[in-house]
Amino acid sequence: MFPASFEYHRAGSTQEALDLLARHPEAKFLAGGHSLLPMMKLRLAQPPAVIDIGRIAELSGIALEGGTIRIGATTRHGELAASQTLREHCPILAEAAGHIGDPQVRNRGTLGGNIAHADPASDLPAVLVALDATVDVLGPNGERQVRAADFFVGLLSTALGEDEIITAVHVPFFASGVGTAYLKAEHPASGYAVCGAAAVVTMSGGVCADTSLAFNGISDIPVSASAVAAALVGTSLDDAAIDAAISSHLSVPDPLGDVYASGEYRVQLAKVYGARALKAARDRA
């Protein structure tokens, strides 16, 4: 399969990338290429121009910044999985990145490209929602921050403007008392999440002080199970409390369904994997 003809431009800086986008408003950014290029080869996407941002140094890297961990948009999944900073202080992101695709995908695919594509079966969106991460977006009118919960707005659709670029993602810097876990039931052929569950648990004095739970793969956008989380705060987070909260409060209004897994089946998977992820996060707290 071959893509339609297109112009290729390589940007040397973020500003040059925005300038090129202003001159070619229907262009697409190319970072790792594992989302864009297959769509171009199938001619599901036919941009007249492609702007390569994969070599812009300022868009890559993992660093502590203002009490959070700042991750550049073109940081590759393999770097996330291997990062000692993430493994120690935000391990769920390293754990989820290690589940993405295969080594070839992890060594080329990028954080920014992943969330800009907003595939509902991708591993990272629900993790960022569970972490209450923020996304840095830059455009002609300057920079703005968007909560991950507000960034994903529909199937393959985000709050990113047509004239904007993702520059970074900020995730929490966790100390003691916080446990995290990401578990998924993956499609045997693609490795994508049929259902992925991301859990973050904060324990204090043997009691759950805070928790969050979010899912990939079961709806058009990441599902935040806020009612489940609210029901668990103040409990000892024992198995019975988790099972009861999942059974009574997990709701998925319009679940995805396809030839591989029905919507009803995905909801059942969410109940099982949500409980498992919460229990694993509790045990790690």
NULUMLO-887950 format. One record per atom (N, C-alpha, C): y negated, z negated, x negated. Coordinates in steps of 0.05 Angstrom, whole numbers, padded with zeros to 5 digits, always signed. Example, Ala and Ser with C-alpha at 12.3 -4.5 7.8 and 13.67 -1.06 7.14 Angstrom:
+00114-00156-00264+00090-00156-00246+00066-00156-00264+00045-00142-00257+00021-00143-00273-00001-00157-00258
//
This chain:
+00024+00000-00017+00000+00000+00000-00025+00000-00018-00045+00016-00010-00069+00018-00025-00093+00012-00008-00113-00002-00018-00137-00008-00002-00154+00017+00001-00172+00016+00020-00193+00037+00022-00212+00035-00002-00226+00056-00007-00244+00057-00030-00266+00036-00027-00274+00024-00050-00295+00004-00050-00308+00003-00077-00332-00008-00077-00347-00012-00102-00339-00040-00114-00338-00042-00140-00331-00067-00153-00355-00076-00169-00363-00102-00165-00385-00114-00180-00375-00141-00191-00382-00147-00216-00375-00173-00227-00401-00189-00231-00403-00212-00219-00426-00229-00221-00424-00248-00245-00446-00252-00260-00445-00270-00282-00456-00297-00276-00468-00301-00252-00479-00326-00244-00478-00328-00214-00482-00352-00203-00483-00355-00174-00506-00340-00162-00529-00341-00175-00553-00327-00165-00548-00297-00165-00535-00287-00186-00529-00258-00187-00510-00250-00164-00491-00268-00158-00473-00263-00136-00487-00261-00110-00507-00279-00105-00522-00278-00081-00540-00253-00080-00551-00245-00103-00568-00221-00104-00551-00197-00098-00527-00195-00108-00510-00173-00103-00502-00172-00073-00497-00196-00061-00490-00197-00033-00514-00188-00016-00538-00194-00024-00562-00185-00010-00564-00155-00010-00556-00143-00032-00557-00113-00035-00534-00100-00021-00512-00115-00018-00488-00104-00005-00479-00124+00016-00493-00125+00039-00488-00146+00059-00460-00147+00071-00445-00125+00069-00418-00125+00080-00397-00129+00059-00406-00137+00035-00387-00141+00013-00371-00167+00017-00349-00169+00003-00333-00194+00003-00332-00205-00026-00332-00232-00027-00329-00245-00053-00299-00245-00061-00294-00241-00086-00267-00241-00097-00266-00264-00117-00248-00284-00112-00245-00306-00131-00217-00303-00143-00196-00314-00130-00169-00310-00139-00156-00285-00129-00164-00278-00104-00155-00253-00093-00129-00254-00076-00117-00278-00074-00091-00279-00060-00094-00278-00030-00118-00281-00019-00122-00278+00009-00134-00250+00015-00155-00243-00001-00169-00218+00004-00153-00193-00002-00141-00192-00025-00127-00167-00034-00104-00159-00016-00087-00177-00007-00066-00168+00012-00078-00156+00038-00100-00168+00048-00112-00158+00072-00124-00130+00067-00135-00126+00043-00146-00100+00036-00124-00079+00033-00101-00087+00022-00079-00068+00018-00067-00060+00045-00068-00079+00064-00058-00072+00091-00080-00059+00109-00104-00057+00097-00128-00046+00111-00136-00062+00135-00129-00088+00135-00139-00106+00155-00168-00114+00148-00175-00111+00122-00202-00114+00113-00209-00090+00096-00233-00078+00101-00242-00055+00087-00271-00058+00078-00276-00078+00061-00304-00081+00052-00313-00058+00035-00338-00049+00038-00348-00027+00022-00353-00035-00007-00355-00061-00012-00359-00071-00039-00345-00098-00043-00336-00104-00067-00325-00130-00074-00340-00141-00097-00348-00167-00094-00363-00181-00115-00345-00202-00128-00338-00197-00153-00320-00215-00168-00336-00239-00178-00329-00263-00168-00342-00288-00177-00323-00305-00193-00300-00295-00200-00279-00311-00213-00286-00320-00241-00306-00308-00254-00312-00316-00281-00339-00330-00284-00350-00340-00262-00375-00355-00262-00369-00384-00270-00377-00391-00294-00369-00418-00305-00380-00441-00288-00403-00438-00276-00416-00460-00261-00401-00465-00235-00383-00447-00226-00368-00451-00202-00341-00464-00206-00335-00471-00230-00308-00482-00236-00310-00510-00248-00289-00525-00246-00287-00551-00259-00285-00574-00240-00275-00597-00250-00272-00622-00236-00286-00644-00251-00305-00657-00237-00321-00678-00250-00330-00699-00231-00335-00723-00241-00346-00745-00224-00375-00740-00220-00384-00744-00195-00413-00739-00189-00421-00756-00166-00439-00775-00171-00450-00791-00149-00429-00807-00133-00409-00817-00146-00389-00833-00133-00367-00816-00119-00368-00790-00122-00348-00772-00111-00337-00755-00133-00316-00740-00127-00305-00721-00146-00314-00693-00137-00329-00680-00154-00340-00653-00149-00320-00632-00160-00312-00614-00143-00293-00593-00152-00306-00566-00147-00310-00550-00168-00322-00524-00165-00305-00506-00148-00319-00487-00135-00305-00470-00115-00283-00452-00127-00287-00444-00152-00267-00426-00164-00246-00441-00181-00245-00467-00178-00224-00483-00191-00197-00475-00179-00178-00469-00196-00152-00459-00187-00134-00481-00177-00115-00473-00160-00097-00493-00148-00081-00507-00170-00073-00492-00190-00058-00504-00212-00074-00525-00227-00100-00521-00229-00117-00541-00242-00119-00566-00224-00120-00562-00198-00121-00586-00180-00095-00602-00183-00073-00588-00183-00047-00602-00184-00043-00617-00211-00055-00606-00232-00051-00618-00259-00073-00638-00266-00094-00640-00250-00117-00657-00258-00110-00686-00258-00114-00699-00281-00109-00728-00283-00129-00744-00266-00153-00734-00264-00173-00748-00247-00165-00748-00218-00155-00725-00208-00146-00725-00180-00121-00741-00177-00103-00739-00195-00077-00754-00192-00082-00784-00191-00102-00794-00205-00108-00822-00205-00126-00831-00182-00145-00814-00174-00166-00823-00156-00168-00807-00130-00154-00785-00127-00152-00771-00102-00125-00756-00102-00103-00771-00103-00077-00758-00108-00068-00739-00086-00077-00742-00062-00068-00725-00040-00076-00696-00045-00099-00691-00058-00108-00664-00063-00091-00651-00085-00084-00666-00106-00066-00656-00126-00039-00650-00115-00030-00668-00097-00003-00666-00085-00002-00640-00068-00022-00636-00051-00022-00613-00034-00025-00587-00050-00041-00587-00070-00044-00563-00087-00018-00555-00100-00002-00575-00107+00024-00570-00119+00043-00557-00100+00038-00558-00074+00055-00547-00054+00048-00518-00047+00026-00508-00057+00016-00482-00049+00032-00459-00063+00043-00442-00047+00056-00417-00057+00076-00422-00079+00072-00407-00101+00089-00408-00124+00071-00410-00149+00082-00412-00173+00065-00414-00197+00045-00392-00200+00052-00367-00193+00033-00345-00195+00009-00349-00177+00015-00358-00152-00007-00362-00133-00024-00386-00142-00012-00408-00151-00027-00431-00159-00044-00426-00184-00035-00407-00201-00051-00401-00225-00073-00381-00221-00075-00369-00197-00096-00350-00191-00113-00359-00167-00100-00370-00146-00115-00377-00122-00135-00400-00127-00156-00400-00112-00178-00420-00117-00183-00436-00092-00195-00460-00096-00201-00478-00074-00221-00465-00055-00243-00453-00065-00263-00441-00048-00252-00418-00033-00236-00401-00046-00225-00378-00032-00206-00387-00010-00191-00408-00015-00172-00418+00004-00186-00427+00030-00207-00443+00027-00220-00454+00051-00238-00433+00064-00249-00414+00049-00265-00393+00061-00247-00375+00079-00223-00371+00070-00204-00354+00086-00196-00369+00111-00193-00395+00110-00187-00412+00133-00162-00404+00148-00141-00399+00134-00115-00394+00146-00105-00420+00158-00098-00421+00184-00089-00446+00196-00064-00458+00183-00048-00441+00170-00023-00450+00158-00027-00458+00128-00051-00456+00118-00056-00464+00091-00055-00494+00087-00050-00503+00063-00046-00531+00058-00071-00548+00055-00093-00536+00045-00116-00553+00037-00135-00560+00060-00139-00544+00080-00159-00552+00100-00155-00579+00113-00131-00585+00122-00126-00611+00135-00129-00634+00115-00122-00629+00090-00126-00650+00070-00156-00656+00067-00173-00636+00066-00201-00640+00064-00213-00654+00089-00202-00648+00112-00211-00661+00137-00203-00691+00136-00178-00696+00128-00169-00724+00126-00185-00740+00106-00194-00727+00085-00211-00740+00064-00240-00742+00072-00248-00730+00094-00276-00728+00102-00292-00717+00079-00282-00695+00067-00295-00681+00045-00319-00666+00055-00337-00659+00036-00360-00642+00043-00359-00617+00026-00369-00595+00038-00369-00569+00025-00398-00562+00018-00403-00555-00007-00430-00546-00015-00432-00516-00011-00452-00508+00003-00456-00480+00009-00484-00472+00000-00486-00448-00013-00512-00439-00023-00518-00412-00011-00543-00408-00002-00552-00383+00009-00582-00378+00002-00593-00358+00014-00621-00351+00009-00640-00374+00016-00633-00391+00035-00650-00413+00043-00644-00439+00028-00628-00438+00007-00622-00461-00008-00594-00472-00003-00589-00496-00012-00563-00508-00011-00561-00527+00013-00537-00528+00025-00532-00547+00047-00503-00557+00044-00498-00581+00055-00472-00592+00055-00460-00593+00083-00435-00585+00085-00421-00584+00111-00396-00602+00110-00393-00620+00129-00369-00636+00130-00345-00618+00135-00323-00624+00122-00299-00608+00126-00291-00606+00155-00295-00628+00170-00288-00628+00199-00305-00607+00214-00329-00600+00204-00346-00581+00217-00344-00553+00205-00331-00551+00182-00330-00525+00167-00312-00505+00180-00289-00514+00190-00269-00496+00202-00274-00494+00232-00281-00471+00241-00290-00468+00269-00272-00451+00286-00252-00437+00274-00234-00420+00290-00214-00407+00272-00197-00390+00283-00177-00376+00268-00190-00358+00247-00185-00363+00222-00197-00348+00200-00227-00347+00201-00239-00369+00212-00268-00370+00216-00279-00396+00208-00302-00396+00194-00315-00420+00184-00345-00420+00190-00357-00442+00183-00386-00445+00186-00402-00432+00164-00389-00419+00145-00402-00405+00123-00417-00381+00133-00443-00379+00127-00459-00356+00135-00452-00331+00120-00458-00308+00131-00451-00282+00119-00466-00278+00093-00488-00293+00089-00504-00290+00064-00501-00314+00046-00480-00330+00050-00476-00354+00034-00451-00353+00017-00450-00372-00002-00427-00375-00019-00420-00404-00022-00394-00410-00023-00385-00438-00028-00388-00443-00058-00401-00465-00065-00404-00472-00093-00386-00495-00102-00381-00514-00084-00365-00537-00092-00355-00552-00068-00336-00570-00073-00325-00588-00053-00326-00616-00064-00335-00636-00048-00336-00663-00057-00315-00679-00042-00298-00694-00056-00277-00711-00044-00281-00739-00054-00271-00759-00039-00275-00787-00047-00261-00794-00074-00273-00813-00087-00262-00826-00111-00249-00852-00102-00223-00853-00100-00209-00876-00090-00202-00896-00112-00205-00922-00105-00196-00943-00124-00171-00956-00112-00168-00981-00115-00143-00995-00106-00145-00999-00075-00121-01002-00063-00120-01008-00035-00118-00984-00017-00120-00960-00029-00119-00935-00013-00094-00920-00021-00079-00911+00000-00055-00895-00005-00058-00868+00010-00048-00847-00001-00050-00820+00011-00023-00806+00009-00019-00787+00027+00006-00771+00027+00001-00745+00041+00013-00724+00031+00014-00698+00044+00043-00688+00045+00052-00684+00070+00080-00674+00074+00078-00649+00091+00097-00631+00087+00097-00607+00105+00125-00596+00110+00128-00585+00133+00151-00568+00139+00142-00539+00134+00154-00527+00114+00144-00501+00106+00162-00478+00115+00149-00455+00119+00164-00431+00127+00181-00423+00103+00207-00418+00107+00225-00414+00084+00219-00388+00068+00206-00369+00081+00199-00344+00067+00173-00345+00053+00152-00355+00066+00125-00354+00055+00116-00379+00041+00128-00402+00049+00119-00427+00038+00095-00439+00053+00084-00423+00072+00061-00434+00088+00070-00457+00106+00051-00473+00114+00058-00496+00130+00063-00488+00159+00087-00493+00169+00092-00492+00198+00079-00517+00210+00080-00539+00195+00065-00563+00202+00061-00578+00176+00036-00584+00170+00030-00601+00147+00015-00626+00157+00021-00649+00146+00008-00674+00154-00005-00687+00130-00031-00693+00132-00046-00707+00111-00055-00734+00121-00047-00755+00106-00054-00782+00115-00068-00797+00093-00088-00813+00100-00103-00830+00082-00104-00858+00095-00095-00878+00080-00093-00905+00091-00107-00925+00072-00124-00942+00084-00136-00964+00068-00126-00990+00079-00114-01006+00061-00103-01032+00069-00120-01055+00056-00124-01076+00071-00139-01099+00061-00126-01125+00073-00116-01142+00055-00103-01167+00065-00079-01162+00082-00064-01141+00077-00040-01135+00093-00046-01122+00120-00071-01115+00125-00079-01103+00150-00092-01075+00145-00088-01057+00163-00100-01030+00160-00130-01032+00166-00146-01027+00146-00175-01028+00149-00186-01001+00158-00173-00979+00150-00182-00952+00158-00159-00933+00153-00159-00912+00168-00139-00891+00164-00148-00865+00176-00137-00843+00166-00143-00817+00178-00117-00800+00176-00114-00782+00195-00091-00765+00196-00099-00737+00206-00091-00716+00192-00099-00689+00200-00075-00670+00195-00075-00649+00210-00052-00630+00209-00060-00601+00204-00044-00587+00189-00045-00558+00186-00024-00545+00203-00028-00520+00209-00006-00503+00220+00000-00505+00249-00012-00525+00263-00005-00529+00291-00027-00520+00310-00050-00512+00300-00072-00502+00316-00088-00483+00300-00108-00470+00313-00125-00451+00299-00141-00463+00276-00148-00489+00279-00163-00503+00259-00148-00530+00253-00155-00543+00231-00142-00569+00225-00146-00588+00248-00125-00602+00255-00126-00621+00277-00129-00649+00266-00151-00663+00273-00156-00690+00265-00145-00709+00287-00126-00725+00280-00114-00743+00300-00129-00769+00300-00154-00768+00308-00172-00792+00307-00162-00814+00326-00150-00807+00349-00141-00828+00367-00118-00843+00355-00100-00830+00340-00078-00843+00326-00090-00862+00306-00109-00852+00290-00121-00869+00269-00134-00894+00281-00149-00890+00302-00163-00913+00315-00143-00934+00325-00121-00925+00335-00101-00944+00346-00087-00960+00324-00088-00950+00299-00075-00964+00277-00092-00984+00262-00119-00981+00265-00137-01000+00251-00133-01028+00262-00130-01047+00243-00125-01075+00251-00096-01083+00254-00078-01064+00251-00050-01070+00253-00039-01074+00224-00014-01083+00223-00001-01086+00197+00010-01060+00187+00007-01039+00203+00017-01012+00197+00047-01012+00191+00061-01028+00206+00090-01028+00204+00101-01003+00218+00126-00997+00213+00138-00972+00225+00135-00971+00255+00139-00994+00268+00137-00994+00298+00109-00987+00307+00088-00997+00293+00061-00991+00301+00054-00962+00297+00064-00951+00275+00059-00922+00270+00073-00905+00290+00098-00910+00295+00113-00895+00315+00100-00896+00343+00091-00920+00350+00078-00923+00377+00052-00908+00378+00036-00909+00357+00010-00895+00357+00014-00865+00359+00033-00855+00344+00039-00826+00345+00049-00818+00372+00067-00834+00383+00078-00827+00410+00058-00828+00432+00039-00847+00430+00020-00851+00452-00006-00835+00449-00014-00830+00425-00041-00820+00421-00044-00792+00408-00022-00780+00398-00024-00754+00386-00025-00733+00408-00046-00717+00407-00050-00696+00427-00058-00670+00413-00044-00648+00420-00051-00621+00409-00054-00603+00434-00079-00599+00443-00084-00585+00468-00074-00556+00469-00077-00541+00448-00070-00513+00449-00054-00505+00423-00030-00514+00421-00015-00510+00396-00008-00480+00391-00007-00473+00365+00001-00446+00357+00031-00443+00362+00038-00418+00368+00067-00411+00371+00071-00383+00362+00094-00378+00350+00101-00350+00342+00131-00347+00343+00141-00324+00332+00170-00319+00334+00186-00339+00317+00173-00352+00298+00188-00371+00281+00189-00399+00294+00166-00408+00305+00165-00435+00316+00146-00435+00340+00156-00445+00362+00140-00447+00386+00119-00469+00383+00099-00469+00401+00079-00489+00401+00091-00517+00407+00110-00518+00425+00124-00543+00431+00138-00554+00407+00151-00537+00392+00165-00545+00368+00146-00555+00346+00123-00542+00343+00103-00551+00323+00092-00578+00331+00088-00583+00356+00078-00610+00364+00099-00631+00357+00124-00625+00362+00145-00644+00354+00146-00649+00324+00142-00627+00309+00141-00630+00280+00117-00648+00272+00094-00644+00286+00071-00661+00280+00077-00690+00284+00092-00697+00305+00098-00725+00310+00116-00736+00287+00135-00720+00279+00154-00729+00258+00139-00731+00231+00125-00710+00223+00113-00709+00197+00088-00727+00196+00074-00730+00218+00052-00748+00219+00060-00777+00214+00082-00785+00226+00092-00812+00222+00102-00816+00193+00116-00795+00183+00126-00797+00155+00102-00799+00135+00082-00783+00140+00059-00783+00121+00044-00810+00122+00041-00821+00146+00028-00848+00148+00044-00869+00134+00070-00869+00138+00087-00889+00125+00087-00886+00094+00087-00861+00085+00086-00857+00056+00059-00866+00044+00037-00860+00059+00011-00868+00049+00009-00899+00049+00019-00912+00070+00019-00941+00071+00034-00953+00047+00057-00942+00040+00073-00952+00019+00060-00948-00009+00041-00929-00010+00027-00923-00035+00001-00939-00037-00008-00951-00015-00034-00965-00016-00033-00991-00032
//
